[in-house]
Amino acid sequence: MARELTAAQRRVIGAAEPVTGRLRGSGAVLDRLVKLGLAFRHPRPPHDFFLTPAGQRARTA
């Protein structure tokens, strides 16, 4: 990850569900996390966002 996370991005990652890694937040923040490779959008409805392994590492760092 080349850039530091913004405060909003850190809050969304920190608030992810502990077991599933499901994310809740604004569309802009979630889309940016996807572009950074820290989250992905599930292909089936309701198309929730989840942490990737890199996102899990960012949460524990």
C-alpha positions, 0 to 999 in steps of 0.5 A: 500500500503506497499511501496512508489510509484516511481517517474515514478509511481507518474507521470503516476498516476498524468497524468491520465485523470481526468474523466475516470482515463485512464493511459498512460505510459510504460508497466513496470510502468503500470504492476507494478501499476496493481500488487499494485492494483492501476490500472487495464487493461480493458479486451476489446480492446484496453486494456487500463489501468485505475485507481482503486478506490485505485489509485484514492485515491493515485492521490488525496493524 
